[in-house]
Amino acid sequence: MQSYQRMWENKGHRPYWALLHIYALTKPLEQLTSFSYKKTIFQINERAVNTAFFEKQEMELATVYFERWWKDKKNLVLYFKKVQNYFEEAERIFQETLLIDWKLLSTKEIFTQINKAAHLHGFAFLFVTQPQHVLPLEKNIQKILEKEPNAHQIMSSVTKSALPLPFDQEQEEITKYRQQWTILSTQQKEDILKKLVQKYGWLGSIEGETFYGEKHYEAEILSVPEKRQHVPNIEAQPQVKELGNLIALLSNQRIWSRWHGMRLRYCIKLGVQELARRWNISLLEYATLPEMELFTQSEKIDLQELERRKNEGYVAVIIDQKPTLLTGQKAIQYKLLVEEKIEETDTVHGLCANPGKITGKVRIISFASDDYHKEISQFQNGEILITGMTRPQIAHLCQKASAIITDEGGITSHASIISREFNIPCIIGTKNATKIFKTGDLVEIDAAHGTAKRIK
């Protein structure tokens, strides 16, 4: 029996980010919650795709720990205060970074700017609301509602959030331009598209390696999402409302935490790219931040090791509470621990994020694919969206989808929020939906029961 569980996949990983990412699960998370992970494994392949594996027993311990942690309101008050401080500081650093001409900075100044973003360890805030951590909240509310005939509808009603989301502004601008598009001149359209790329295009470069370009935003403007009936408000007992409000708030903050984390990652990436350009060594992107800093002082670095990381991949693990990169033979024992076997089946099972039944064709959007920008551009209104998780980069697809299925995620996930906001049938935490189904498959969904079945 496999002792590890795949939790997410994402692309565009570099060693400097892999170490920062996995480190957030140790001391930074411990500083927020007094809990940390010791056995997590990140496996990054030659295509820069990271697959994060968590040890199952450690996840179970985390669930038990957080069941107690959520009950202490002092923990919540302190956490929310720290989250708000982090958001403000992350926003300040991002705006500051956008004004930088990296070519004018000294090497020392570049590292100062990189470290401002790196030392915030923003993903620790995201990790507080991991699915295994919020599972006790989900079970508590389900237990209270177990005798209610419309339990799923009540759950959707009390956990939906009216709080703003980080990509609202982008969508509002696109909607405004969509309404004006037919009466605008060619020059006005070109100016608008350039403006959108300048403001929001960076989001595509986090995992897709390249910016969202003008064609992406033109397609968004010309595509009209289906109108949705929002989840109706349903009266619920005070205890259910209180839990629902907490889940809604944590969901909203999880998305903002990811958003700010991605922005900080972008800030670091800009600095690293300037160092690689300045020293004319593209492989420098495959070094860790300490390795880069040492190189700029001594001009010594193991280029063969960097080449190995690029061409063969590597693992990031935690050894003696320190994030560590391993390649070659040293990495094999960890790769064997997380080796997956996907069983052939026509049905997947997950958790209901928002109820509903629908049958339709699916489209897989995989952050592990060679060109997920192409997959995104091919998505059609009314298709069923199947993805690892609905990150901000594909928020616009969720509004077009007739249903959503994810491999990962819990009740505070982005897919849960979006599905409840737009009343879209949604199944989360299936583990293998992206591996079982293929684009074009006809699939029958019963979200209330958490099942999706391929129709032969």
Steps between C-alpha positions, in 0.01 A plus 500: 500500500637838397577719801506827305218697339536736206360839603571729208693556179634827369740606230784745451682386813863592546723380786498839672120494511474131590704558817300810599176316429575190707665706774166676555368168635760500777600795721273763335193278543612411851526869589139546394346185647764310705471214247753411232564227244811282486430237234365691199665429164500726194593313183594732213551341159700611195203710380507707821175339619482468877286229658454544875457185708397495866551203730154368591564437868642849540188638332282312746700646789448845349122448484489400868719796596296758307175367642621640834664807346182632335309479831724758669372839386824663611675307223258638242526860617881489489504318166265749332709789630820347362330425167394861461852624576640256246256614229595864553873431493472270195302765312760765586788283377321409177420861413857600588638225276293610200683835503848347502738515207704193593783591266574808710535308826826372640525126568468568872186708441350219290541253786356753744188527284475123447530436873222746581261270313664171600511568873125561526442124449150578379400144417500414870178700526352297216607174662303578817183420303621178337212251443618270781508800736146627434350149487384526866301815417339322206412197713357716776259681271405176323423336833267782599325479163488120465124480559417792271350385166665793319833485684712569190294805408530639854873434497538689171290788630679556831854455364473726195690825530415851386854618570706631204739267319839598356398451137170694525656818362635322193162342428319832553730669248451221247121521543510879449705469181278217376200733513684768301697280260286531186514880499872540570758583234780261412750725678285516814474120505877464463558745785257314726660163431848639573370650825352165611825316421702759692273482807412132516705305247767408758260243645553272202877499549492348848446145378458534125843666463357773271267795555134491408514694173265719299336200331408362843324818605332552164356148527378580852329817385330323208389206714172556683460287817165340568277679747482316831237473767670572828468267798186608686516613861363234733428554867713290732548464872754735666766231552489412130520866402800557724689204356396597148625857545834372627537264204406781258758733655774235496413420137532862400828542683636180346452646152656831599791314661562309178467819296756690707727194508494482120576871473797463734619204296484725193706767680769243585495365146571845354805539722633154419455555127700823523783316677500231230506769229770702672735203539395351164427162660142384434560199725519736797120471520558142619701609802367569847510855634799428731683338206435808285619739767818297556560489124477878463766533769739223391390420142508133597202272444445137402363538147477122457264483798286781356494318165392182679214680675381644170525185289421225754294675766550483875318462829455750781471338843531595865807359677564598861232770460693655209378511138744303284540437126611158375577370153619175344535193723431702817154591367397149396399375846255789532363449149430136584307605811255703293472282191135498393284229347182632338225238474286493188138589573207692352391656829664739744383596847555820692333749729205721414594869489170599337216262403354446156466245220627544149627301203750647259838486332805560712814700438813429700704804603822363642767719656738214428447513122757627252276791395215573734455841333381309193264288712356815656444666161307196373250495788140542381197638682299219660780244519575319826826628644728232646822623656739438787379813674341822378784745547455873427646452149183316394242688708343628177436141381295415807229746396479331158486143637178302541667309787837476673694193615836525677762250614579704807342745738272520799208711610712818499643443152456745214284250311266483799467878517443552129251213472295637789519857369376405152296195603701255288497125581841424647687194629833550676774273632454214250881445503517358145232658277762661274667159460180297447310717251611644167395815318185424298370225728125510565459502876197483729530696825302468821677756716283447808629143517851596391505273194599551138461213250618465143218398268623239255 
